[in-house]
Amino acid sequence: MTSDGLYYLSTINVVDGCEAWRSKNSEDWEIILKEERGYKTHIGCGLGEFKNYLYMYIYDSERGLRYGE
């Protein structure tokens, strides 16, 4: 996704968990959020913007949809 001229993306794996990354030029990326550990029940994640806040949505097969800012 893009916001205020910046690029954002999210990644997920069972070792590192969900991560959010940011870039000014879509080539050089910096991590801006990382879970403490991966969860086998997390099956997806995504990013969204609402009222100038960036939210990460985490899809958990046991607990349902979770989000944080």
PyMOL Python script that loads the backbone (N, CA, C, O; Angstrom):
from pymol import cmd

cmd.read_pdbstr("""\
ATOM      1  N   MET A   1       0.831  -1.169   0.000  1.00  0.00           N
ATOM      2  CA  MET A   1       0.000   0.000   0.000  1.00  0.00           C
ATOM      3  C   MET A   1       0.883   1.243   0.000  1.00  0.00           C
ATOM      4  O   MET A   1       2.060   1.154   0.351  1.00  0.00           O
ATOM      5  N   THR A   2       0.355   2.379  -0.378  1.00  0.00           N
ATOM      6  CA  THR A   2       1.095   3.636  -0.333  1.00  0.00           C
ATOM      7  C   THR A   2       0.321   4.635   0.518  1.00  0.00           C
ATOM      8  O   THR A   2      -0.909   4.615   0.563  1.00  0.00           O
ATOM      9  N   SER A   3       1.062   5.504   1.187  1.00  0.00           N
ATOM     10  CA  SER A   3       0.465   6.550   2.010  1.00  0.00           C
ATOM     11  C   SER A   3       1.489   7.660   2.186  1.00  0.00           C
ATOM     12  O   SER A   3       2.638   7.394   2.539  1.00  0.00           O
ATOM     13  N   ASP A   4       1.087   8.889   1.946  1.00  0.00           N
ATOM     14  CA  ASP A   4       1.961  10.052   2.104  1.00  0.00           C
ATOM     15  C   ASP A   4       3.273   9.897   1.346  1.00  0.00           C
ATOM     16  O   ASP A   4       4.319  10.325   1.833  1.00  0.00           O
ATOM     17  N   GLY A   5       3.232   9.297   0.172  1.00  0.00           N
ATOM     18  CA  GLY A   5       4.417   9.123  -0.636  1.00  0.00           C
ATOM     19  C   GLY A   5       5.347   8.008  -0.199  1.00  0.00           C
ATOM     20  O   GLY A   5       6.443   7.873  -0.743  1.00  0.00           O
ATOM     21  N   LEU A   6       4.933   7.203   0.777  1.00  0.00           N
ATOM     22  CA  LEU A   6       5.732   6.072   1.251  1.00  0.00           C
ATOM     23  C   LEU A   6       5.060   4.764   0.856  1.00  0.00           C
ATOM     24  O   LEU A   6       3.845   4.714   0.663  1.00  0.00           O
ATOM     25  N   TYR A   7       5.847   3.722   0.737  1.00  0.00           N
ATOM     26  CA  TYR A   7       5.359   2.382   0.431  1.00  0.00           C
ATOM     27  C   TYR A   7       5.375   1.537   1.700  1.00  0.00           C
ATOM     28  O   TYR A   7       6.291   1.648   2.515  1.00  0.00           O
ATOM     29  N   TYR A   8       4.363   0.695   1.866  1.00  0.00           N
ATOM     30  CA  TYR A   8       4.265  -0.197   3.010  1.00  0.00           C
ATOM     31  C   TYR A   8       3.920  -1.599   2.530  1.00  0.00           C
ATOM     32  O   TYR A   8       3.181  -1.770   1.560  1.00  0.00           O
ATOM     33  N   LEU A   9       4.462  -2.602   3.220  1.00  0.00           N
ATOM     34  CA  LEU A   9       4.066  -3.982   2.940  1.00  0.00           C
ATOM     35  C   LEU A   9       4.141  -4.790   4.216  1.00  0.00           C
ATOM     36  O   LEU A   9       4.827  -4.421   5.169  1.00  0.00           O
ATOM     37  N   SER A  10       3.415  -5.911   4.219  1.00  0.00           N
ATOM     38  CA  SER A  10       3.440  -6.812   5.371  1.00  0.00           C
ATOM     39  C   SER A  10       3.875  -8.197   4.914  1.00  0.00           C
ATOM     40  O   SER A  10       3.619  -8.602   3.779  1.00  0.00           O
ATOM     41  N   THR A  11       4.539  -8.919   5.819  1.00  0.00           N
ATOM     42  CA  THR A  11       4.970 -10.290   5.555  1.00  0.00           C
ATOM     43  C   THR A  11       4.623 -11.142   6.763  1.00  0.00           C
ATOM     44  O   THR A  11       4.395 -10.623   7.855  1.00  0.00           O
ATOM     45  N   ILE A  12       4.584 -12.464   6.560  1.00  0.00           N
ATOM     46  CA  ILE A  12       4.292 -13.373   7.671  1.00  0.00           C
ATOM     47  C   ILE A  12       4.994 -14.703   7.425  1.00  0.00           C
ATOM     48  O   ILE A  12       5.069 -15.184   6.295  1.00  0.00           O
ATOM     49  N   ASN A  13       5.509 -15.289   8.515  1.00  0.00           N
ATOM     50  CA  ASN A  13       5.982 -16.668   8.498  1.00  0.00           C
ATOM     51  C   ASN A  13       5.930 -17.198   9.929  1.00  0.00           C
ATOM     52  O   ASN A  13       5.858 -16.415  10.876  1.00  0.00           O
ATOM     53  N   VAL A  14       5.965 -18.514  10.092  1.00  0.00           N
ATOM     54  CA  VAL A  14       5.776 -19.111  11.420  1.00  0.00           C
ATOM     55  C   VAL A  14       6.972 -18.902  12.344  1.00  0.00           C
ATOM     56  O   VAL A  14       6.837 -19.081  13.554  1.00  0.00           O
ATOM     57  N   VAL A  15       8.122 -18.535  11.822  1.00  0.00           N
ATOM     58  CA  VAL A  15       9.303 -18.293  12.652  1.00  0.00           C
ATOM     59  C   VAL A  15       9.311 -16.857  13.175  1.00  0.00           C
ATOM     60  O   VAL A  15       9.423 -16.639  14.381  1.00  0.00           O
ATOM     61  N   ASP A  16       9.193 -15.891  12.291  1.00  0.00           N
ATOM     62  CA  ASP A  16       9.293 -14.482  12.664  1.00  0.00           C
ATOM     63  C   ASP A  16       7.952 -13.812  12.927  1.00  0.00           C
ATOM     64  O   ASP A  16       7.920 -12.727  13.508  1.00  0.00           O
ATOM     65  N   GLY A  17       6.866 -14.410  12.526  1.00  0.00           N
ATOM     66  CA  GLY A  17       5.558 -13.800  12.702  1.00  0.00           C
ATOM     67  C   GLY A  17       5.295 -12.724  11.676  1.00  0.00           C
ATOM     68  O   GLY A  17       5.898 -12.713  10.603  1.00  0.00           O
ATOM     69  N   CYS A  18       4.393 -11.818  12.008  1.00  0.00           N
ATOM     70  CA  CYS A  18       4.030 -10.728  11.100  1.00  0.00           C
ATOM     71  C   CYS A  18       5.043  -9.602  11.209  1.00  0.00           C
ATOM     72  O   CYS A  18       5.550  -9.294  12.287  1.00  0.00           O
ATOM     73  N   GLU A  19       5.322  -9.003  10.075  1.00  0.00           N
ATOM     74  CA  GLU A  19       6.238  -7.865  10.020  1.00  0.00           C
ATOM     75  C   GLU A  19       5.631  -6.801   9.117  1.00  0.00           C
ATOM     76  O   GLU A  19       4.906  -7.118   8.174  1.00  0.00           O
ATOM     77  N   ALA A  20       5.929  -5.543   9.407  1.00  0.00           N
ATOM     78  CA  ALA A  20       5.551  -4.425   8.541  1.00  0.00           C
ATOM     79  C   ALA A  20       6.825  -3.708   8.121  1.00  0.00           C
ATOM     80  O   ALA A  20       7.725  -3.486   8.931  1.00  0.00           O
ATOM     81  N   TRP A  21       6.886  -3.352   6.849  1.00  0.00           N
ATOM     82  CA  TRP A  21       8.055  -2.704   6.261  1.00  0.00           C
ATOM     83  C   TRP A  21       7.642  -1.405   5.578  1.00  0.00           C
ATOM     84  O   TRP A  21       6.508  -1.264   5.120  1.00  0.00           O
ATOM     85  N   ARG A  22       8.601  -0.433   5.516  1.00  0.00           N
ATOM     86  CA  ARG A  22       8.338   0.868   4.896  1.00  0.00           C
ATOM     87  C   ARG A  22       9.498   1.221   3.975  1.00  0.00           C
ATOM     88  O   ARG A  22      10.648   0.871   4.240  1.00  0.00           O
ATOM     89  N   SER A  23       9.179   1.919   2.888  1.00  0.00           N
ATOM     90  CA  SER A  23      10.211   2.347   1.942  1.00  0.00           C
ATOM     91  C   SER A  23       9.853   3.707   1.360  1.00  0.00           C
ATOM     92  O   SER A  23       8.677   4.009   1.157  1.00  0.00           O
ATOM     93  N   LYS A  24      10.855   4.520   1.095  1.00  0.00           N
ATOM     94  CA  LYS A  24      10.652   5.806   0.424  1.00  0.00           C
ATOM     95  C   LYS A  24      10.698   5.663  -1.086  1.00  0.00           C
ATOM     96  O   LYS A  24      10.121   6.474  -1.810  1.00  0.00           O
ATOM     97  N   ASN A  25      11.400   4.611  -1.571  1.00  0.00           N
ATOM     98  CA  ASN A  25      11.618   4.479  -3.013  1.00  0.00           C
ATOM     99  C   ASN A  25      11.246   3.110  -3.575  1.00  0.00           C
ATOM    100  O   ASN A  25      11.506   2.852  -4.750  1.00  0.00           O
ATOM    101  N   SER A  26      10.671   2.261  -2.812  1.00  0.00           N
ATOM    102  CA  SER A  26      10.288   0.878  -3.146  1.00  0.00           C
ATOM    103  C   SER A  26      11.486  -0.034  -3.427  1.00  0.00           C
ATOM    104  O   SER A  26      11.313  -1.131  -3.958  1.00  0.00           O
ATOM    105  N   GLU A  27      12.683   0.404  -3.080  1.00  0.00           N
ATOM    106  CA  GLU A  27      13.878  -0.431  -3.239  1.00  0.00           C
ATOM    107  C   GLU A  27      14.584  -0.679  -1.906  1.00  0.00           C
ATOM    108  O   GLU A  27      15.045  -1.792  -1.655  1.00  0.00           O
ATOM    109  N   ASP A  28      14.675   0.323  -1.064  1.00  0.00           N
ATOM    110  CA  ASP A  28      15.331   0.220   0.243  1.00  0.00           C
ATOM    111  C   ASP A  28      14.247   0.173   1.317  1.00  0.00           C
ATOM    112  O   ASP A  28      13.504   1.137   1.499  1.00  0.00           O
ATOM    113  N   TRP A  29      14.159  -0.958   2.031  1.00  0.00           N
ATOM    114  CA  TRP A  29      13.082  -1.182   2.991  1.00  0.00           C
ATOM    115  C   TRP A  29      13.615  -1.204   4.415  1.00  0.00           C
ATOM    116  O   TRP A  29      14.718  -1.687   4.672  1.00  0.00           O
ATOM    117  N   GLU A  30      12.817  -0.676   5.336  1.00  0.00           N
ATOM    118  CA  GLU A  30      13.136  -0.752   6.763  1.00  0.00           C
ATOM    119  C   GLU A  30      11.962  -1.385   7.497  1.00  0.00           C
ATOM    120  O   GLU A  30      10.802  -1.127   7.177  1.00  0.00           O
ATOM    121  N   ILE A  31      12.275  -2.209   8.478  1.00  0.00           N
ATOM    122  CA  ILE A  31      11.219  -2.856   9.254  1.00  0.00           C
ATOM    123  C   ILE A  31      10.695  -1.865  10.297  1.00  0.00           C
ATOM    124  O   ILE A  31      11.478  -1.209  10.983  1.00  0.00           O
ATOM    125  N   ILE A  32       9.369  -1.759  10.413  1.00  0.00           N
ATOM    126  CA  ILE A  32       8.780  -0.815  11.374  1.00  0.00           C
ATOM    127  C   ILE A  32       7.954  -1.523  12.440  1.00  0.00           C
ATOM    128  O   ILE A  32       7.596  -0.914  13.449  1.00  0.00           O
ATOM    129  N   LEU A  33       7.645  -2.807  12.229  1.00  0.00           N
ATOM    130  CA  LEU A  33       6.926  -3.581  13.235  1.00  0.00           C
ATOM    131  C   LEU A  33       7.297  -5.044  13.075  1.00  0.00           C
ATOM    132  O   LEU A  33       7.359  -5.557  11.957  1.00  0.00           O
ATOM    133  N   LYS A  34       7.544  -5.712  14.188  1.00  0.00           N
ATOM    134  CA  LYS A  34       7.867  -7.135  14.159  1.00  0.00           C
ATOM    135  C   LYS A  34       7.289  -7.784  15.402  1.00  0.00           C
ATOM    136  O   LYS A  34       7.492  -7.304  16.517  1.00  0.00           O
ATOM    137  N   GLU A  35       6.568  -8.877  15.203  1.00  0.00           N
ATOM    138  CA  GLU A  35       6.073  -9.633  16.343  1.00  0.00           C
ATOM    139  C   GLU A  35       7.251 -10.242  17.093  1.00  0.00           C
ATOM    140  O   GLU A  35       8.319 -10.457  16.520  1.00  0.00           O
ATOM    141  N   GLU A  36       7.050 -10.515  18.364  1.00  0.00           N
ATOM    142  CA  GLU A  36       8.115 -11.108  19.164  1.00  0.00           C
ATOM    143  C   GLU A  36       8.452 -12.517  18.704  1.00  0.00           C
ATOM    144  O   GLU A  36       9.597 -12.952  18.833  1.00  0.00           O
ATOM    145  N   ARG A  37       7.480 -13.231  18.172  1.00  0.00           N
ATOM    146  CA  ARG A  37       7.716 -14.593  17.669  1.00  0.00           C
ATOM    147  C   ARG A  37       6.591 -14.948  16.716  1.00  0.00           C
ATOM    148  O   ARG A  37       5.558 -14.279  16.683  1.00  0.00           O
ATOM    149  N   GLY A  38       6.793 -15.983  15.955  1.00  0.00           N
ATOM    150  CA  GLY A  38       5.761 -16.452  15.044  1.00  0.00           C
ATOM    151  C   GLY A  38       4.739 -17.324  15.747  1.00  0.00           C
ATOM    152  O   GLY A  38       5.048 -17.971  16.748  1.00  0.00           O
ATOM    153  N   TYR A  39       3.547 -17.340  15.235  1.00  0.00           N
ATOM    154  CA  TYR A  39       2.477 -18.177  15.773  1.00  0.00           C
ATOM    155  C   TYR A  39       1.960 -19.055  14.644  1.00  0.00           C
ATOM    156  O   TYR A  39       1.686 -18.566  13.548  1.00  0.00           O
ATOM    157  N   LYS A  40       1.827 -20.344  14.907  1.00  0.00           N
ATOM    158  CA  LYS A  40       1.346 -21.259  13.878  1.00  0.00           C
ATOM    159  C   LYS A  40      -0.107 -20.997  13.515  1.00  0.00           C
ATOM    160  O   LYS A  40      -0.561 -21.418  12.451  1.00  0.00           O
ATOM    161  N   THR A  41      -0.843 -20.310  14.380  1.00  0.00           N
ATOM    162  CA  THR A  41      -2.250 -20.027  14.106  1.00  0.00           C
ATOM    163  C   THR A  41      -2.440 -18.758  13.275  1.00  0.00           C
ATOM    164  O   THR A  41      -3.552 -18.493  12.819  1.00  0.00           O
ATOM    165  N   HIS A  42      -1.395 -17.977  13.071  1.00  0.00           N
ATOM    166  CA  HIS A  42      -1.498 -16.793  12.212  1.00  0.00           C
ATOM    167  C   HIS A  42      -1.401 -17.244  10.768  1.00  0.00           C
ATOM    168  O   HIS A  42      -0.393 -17.814  10.350  1.00  0.00           O
ATOM    169  N   ILE A  43      -2.448 -16.987  10.014  1.00  0.00           N
ATOM    170  CA  ILE A  43      -2.484 -17.460   8.632  1.00  0.00           C
ATOM    171  C   ILE A  43      -2.403 -16.325   7.621  1.00  0.00           C
ATOM    172  O   ILE A  43      -2.409 -16.579   6.416  1.00  0.00           O
ATOM    173  N   GLY A  44      -2.330 -15.101   8.073  1.00  0.00           N
ATOM    174  CA  GLY A  44      -2.207 -13.960   7.168  1.00  0.00           C
ATOM    175  C   GLY A  44      -2.161 -12.660   7.937  1.00  0.00           C
ATOM    176  O   GLY A  44      -2.535 -12.596   9.108  1.00  0.00           O
ATOM    177  N   CYS A  45      -1.697 -11.622   7.258  1.00  0.00           N
ATOM    178  CA  CYS A  45      -1.694 -10.293   7.858  1.00  0.00           C
ATOM    179  C   CYS A  45      -1.751  -9.260   6.734  1.00  0.00           C
ATOM    180  O   CYS A  45      -1.480  -9.571   5.574  1.00  0.00           O
ATOM    181  N   GLY A  46      -2.098  -8.056   7.088  1.00  0.00           N
ATOM    182  CA  GLY A  46      -2.197  -6.982   6.112  1.00  0.00           C
ATOM    183  C   GLY A  46      -2.114  -5.644   6.799  1.00  0.00           C
ATOM    184  O   GLY A  46      -2.129  -5.561   8.027  1.00  0.00           O
ATOM    185  N   LEU A  47      -2.027  -4.595   6.003  1.00  0.00           N
ATOM    186  CA  LEU A  47      -1.920  -3.239   6.526  1.00  0.00           C
ATOM    187  C   LEU A  47      -3.078  -2.397   6.018  1.00  0.00           C
ATOM    188  O   LEU A  47      -3.591  -2.620   4.921  1.00  0.00           O
ATOM    189  N   GLY A  48      -3.473  -1.448   6.810  1.00  0.00           N
ATOM    190  CA  GLY A  48      -4.509  -0.500   6.418  1.00  0.00           C
ATOM    191  C   GLY A  48      -4.286   0.829   7.101  1.00  0.00           C
ATOM    192  O   GLY A  48      -3.643   0.898   8.149  1.00  0.00           O
ATOM    193  N   GLU A  49      -4.814   1.878   6.510  1.00  0.00           N
ATOM    194  CA  GLU A  49      -4.688   3.222   7.089  1.00  0.00           C
ATOM    195  C   GLU A  49      -6.083   3.747   7.390  1.00  0.00           C
ATOM    196  O   GLU A  49      -7.003   3.604   6.585  1.00  0.00           O
ATOM    197  N   PHE A  50      -6.222   4.353   8.556  1.00  0.00           N
ATOM    198  CA  PHE A  50      -7.488   4.958   8.946  1.00  0.00           C
ATOM    199  C   PHE A  50      -7.194   6.155   9.825  1.00  0.00           C
ATOM    200  O   PHE A  50      -6.540   6.024  10.860  1.00  0.00           O
ATOM    201  N   LYS A  51      -7.671   7.317   9.426  1.00  0.00           N
ATOM    202  CA  LYS A  51      -7.494   8.572  10.166  1.00  0.00           C
ATOM    203  C   LYS A  51      -6.026   8.804  10.550  1.00  0.00           C
ATOM    204  O   LYS A  51      -5.711   9.094  11.704  1.00  0.00           O
ATOM    205  N   ASN A  52      -5.147   8.670   9.568  1.00  0.00           N
ATOM    206  CA  ASN A  52      -3.704   8.910   9.721  1.00  0.00           C
ATOM    207  C   ASN A  52      -2.986   7.926  10.642  1.00  0.00           C
ATOM    208  O   ASN A  52      -1.885   8.213  11.112  1.00  0.00           O
ATOM    209  N   TYR A  53      -3.589   6.781  10.902  1.00  0.00           N
ATOM    210  CA  TYR A  53      -2.934   5.717  11.664  1.00  0.00           C
ATOM    211  C   TYR A  53      -2.740   4.516  10.749  1.00  0.00           C
ATOM    212  O   TYR A  53      -3.599   4.202   9.925  1.00  0.00           O
ATOM    213  N   LEU A  54      -1.612   3.856  10.904  1.00  0.00           N
ATOM    214  CA  LEU A  54      -1.339   2.631  10.173  1.00  0.00           C
ATOM    215  C   LEU A  54      -1.688   1.453  11.076  1.00  0.00           C
ATOM    216  O   LEU A  54      -1.188   1.360  12.197  1.00  0.00           O
ATOM    217  N   TYR A  55      -2.529   0.571  10.600  1.00  0.00           N
ATOM    218  CA  TYR A  55      -2.963  -0.592  11.367  1.00  0.00           C
ATOM    219  C   TYR A  55      -2.453  -1.868  10.714  1.00  0.00           C
ATOM    220  O   TYR A  55      -2.404  -1.973   9.489  1.00  0.00           O
ATOM    221  N   MET A  56      -2.072  -2.843  11.547  1.00  0.00           N
ATOM    222  CA  MET A  56      -1.751  -4.172  11.039  1.00  0.00           C
ATOM    223  C   MET A  56      -2.870  -5.107  11.460  1.00  0.00           C
ATOM    224  O   MET A  56      -3.222  -5.198  12.635  1.00  0.00           O
ATOM    225  N   TYR A  57      -3.420  -5.800  10.470  1.00  0.00           N
ATOM    226  CA  TYR A  57      -4.449  -6.796  10.707  1.00  0.00           C
ATOM    227  C   TYR A  57      -3.799  -8.168  10.688  1.00  0.00           C
ATOM    228  O   TYR A  57      -3.033  -8.482   9.777  1.00  0.00           O
ATOM    229  N   ILE A  58      -4.099  -8.987  11.691  1.00  0.00           N
ATOM    230  CA  ILE A  58      -3.561 -10.340  11.766  1.00  0.00           C
ATOM    231  C   ILE A  58      -4.730 -11.319  11.749  1.00  0.00           C
ATOM    232  O   ILE A  58      -5.657 -11.214  12.552  1.00  0.00           O
ATOM    233  N   TYR A  59      -4.672 -12.264  10.828  1.00  0.00           N
ATOM    234  CA  TYR A  59      -5.704 -13.286  10.702  1.00  0.00           C
ATOM    235  C   TYR A  59      -5.233 -14.530  11.446  1.00  0.00           C
ATOM    236  O   TYR A  59      -4.271 -15.183  11.041  1.00  0.00           O
ATOM    237  N   ASP A  60      -5.918 -14.847  12.533  1.00  0.00           N
ATOM    238  CA  ASP A  60      -5.554 -15.967  13.398  1.00  0.00           C
ATOM    239  C   ASP A  60      -6.625 -17.044  13.260  1.00  0.00           C
ATOM    240  O   ASP A  60      -7.810 -16.772  13.457  1.00  0.00           O
ATOM    241  N   SER A  61      -6.213 -18.265  12.922  1.00  0.00           N
ATOM    242  CA  SER A  61      -7.183 -19.342  12.684  1.00  0.00           C
ATOM    243  C   SER A  61      -7.935 -19.757  13.945  1.00  0.00           C
ATOM    244  O   SER A  61      -8.994 -20.376  13.840  1.00  0.00           O
ATOM    245  N   GLU A  62      -7.425 -19.440  15.127  1.00  0.00           N
ATOM    246  CA  GLU A  62      -8.118 -19.794  16.376  1.00  0.00           C
ATOM    247  C   GLU A  62      -8.853 -18.615  17.005  1.00  0.00           C
ATOM    248  O   GLU A  62      -9.940 -18.787  17.558  1.00  0.00           O
ATOM    249  N   ARG A  63      -8.274 -17.425  16.927  1.00  0.00           N
ATOM    250  CA  ARG A  63      -8.859 -16.264  17.600  1.00  0.00           C
ATOM    251  C   ARG A  63      -9.528 -15.263  16.674  1.00  0.00           C
ATOM    252  O   ARG A  63     -10.095 -14.277  17.144  1.00  0.00           O
ATOM    253  N   GLY A  64      -9.475 -15.496  15.364  1.00  0.00           N
ATOM    254  CA  GLY A  64     -10.120 -14.599  14.420  1.00  0.00           C
ATOM    255  C   GLY A  64      -9.248 -13.395  14.074  1.00  0.00           C
ATOM    256  O   GLY A  64      -8.028 -13.429  14.235  1.00  0.00           O
ATOM    257  N   LEU A  65      -9.880 -12.352  13.606  1.00  0.00           N
ATOM    258  CA  LEU A  65      -9.178 -11.149  13.171  1.00  0.00           C
ATOM    259  C   LEU A  65      -8.758 -10.291  14.348  1.00  0.00           C
ATOM    260  O   LEU A  65      -9.567  -9.983  15.224  1.00  0.00           O
ATOM    261  N   ARG A  66      -7.490  -9.908  14.366  1.00  0.00           N
ATOM    262  CA  ARG A  66      -6.962  -9.016  15.392  1.00  0.00           C
ATOM    263  C   ARG A  66      -6.299  -7.846  14.694  1.00  0.00           C
ATOM    264  O   ARG A  66      -5.884  -7.973  13.542  1.00  0.00           O
ATOM    265  N   TYR A  67      -6.189  -6.703  15.368  1.00  0.00           N
ATOM    266  CA  TYR A  67      -5.477  -5.582  14.786  1.00  0.00           C
ATOM    267  C   TYR A  67      -4.817  -4.753  15.869  1.00  0.00           C
ATOM    268  O   TYR A  67      -5.191  -4.825  17.039  1.00  0.00           O
ATOM    269  N   GLY A  68      -3.859  -3.986  15.479  1.00  0.00           N
ATOM    270  CA  GLY A  68      -3.150  -3.082  16.383  1.00  0.00           C
ATOM    271  C   GLY A  68      -2.621  -1.928  15.587  1.00  0.00           C
ATOM    272  O   GLY A  68      -2.464  -2.026  14.370  1.00  0.00           O
ATOM    273  N   GLU A  69      -2.338  -0.814  16.268  1.00  0.00           N
ATOM    274  CA  GLU A  69      -1.794   0.342  15.555  1.00  0.00           C
ATOM    275  C   GLU A  69      -0.368   0.564  15.914  1.00  0.00           C
ATOM    276  O   GLU A  69       0.258   1.496  15.410  1.00  0.00           O
TER     277      GLU A  69
END
""", "prot")
cmd.dss("prot")
cmd.show_as("cartoon", "prot")
cmd.util.cbc("prot")
cmd.orient("prot")
